[in-house]
């Protein structure tokens, strides 16, 4: 395609380092969509005769069919997806194919294809996130009143409900989706028509191609259009944040599924056995979701480093934007699917959770609050008294609710029988009715609200 000024073709190593067809074949359908829009515009503006534009468009349709049928022959000698498709178009329709590249360069072509691909992927990820939120919200509604220990510093802190815990993730994934929407609206400008870097002398209609391809408008600077990959960086950043969220949930599932916690069991569909230890049920899917955050963050780092200090406009370095991105976003999609399945299938052991919720003096704050409310003590003083009661109970290796009234009155004589009501974990959870709190009625309302929102 570009051999005119060369006496011989590239060396074997040059071909190997240069070729991108091994991965950019994934852009085939976007490339065809972009080329069809470009051809239509060339015909409409009279830059190319209408009949030629039509022949090009028909040829591209045929190539799309071949690709979908798996009969298209990708060739490394043809370097990348753009030249593979153009070469095939030439085979199909002859020299007219050569008119397609009028007023265009592979630089704006690849910028366009990748934008289209990232945009499609954002839409698909958004739907998957919605599915995961749905699975979480449904579980949350079922477990709006199931008590479990809430932790800070991985130490029992205060009892919460399992539903409340799951809804925390629904919020995180909602922010991930909002970030995706935001990134999508920023990337939704068409770089097509920037040509190699400077624009073109042909009377192209960039607004037309932008519209046909579903963009809000054409990009406003041709240099930026071919040099920019921050739409990829932004998407990978969002993917990395989302992967972090997934990894935290995955880690919790790994912990919860241990016999030591025993809070949840994973279904057979999402567990694996051991080839040597017959008793094992391993949470491999959760472990892999936890681990894949590493490669997603890696892809973001790799592209940040590729981009750093690159002069304008296009440099071949930019070809390195693709493999890591394909891998990262594919991995994220897989993680979302696995997590959605795991969450939907998991069963909670309510009695194990409840017993654990009562360990570690998790209702000590309720006792301190009771002292504030009932005896009108400053919180700090109530905190101190409670601390002493916890120390006494701990010395006897028993729970706070197992202290006698007499034992408590040694520390604070005004404590009455009524205190025992707040020492129960169910009461503790039920009392946390502040907006965003863990009280079952709050959790139920939030879960219902999410299910309603997600249905739309
Ligand atoms: N395969 C190239 C890429 O992914 C396409 C653009 C090539 N442009 C060029 N001037 N060599 O970036």
Boltz pocket constraint, residues with backbone or C-beta under 6 A from the ligand:
constraints:
  - pocket:
      binder: B
      contacts: [[A, 18], [A, 20], [A, 24], [A, 80], [A, 106], [A, 107], [A, 110], [A, 314], [A, 315], [A, 316], [A, 318], [A, 319]]
      max_distance: 6.0
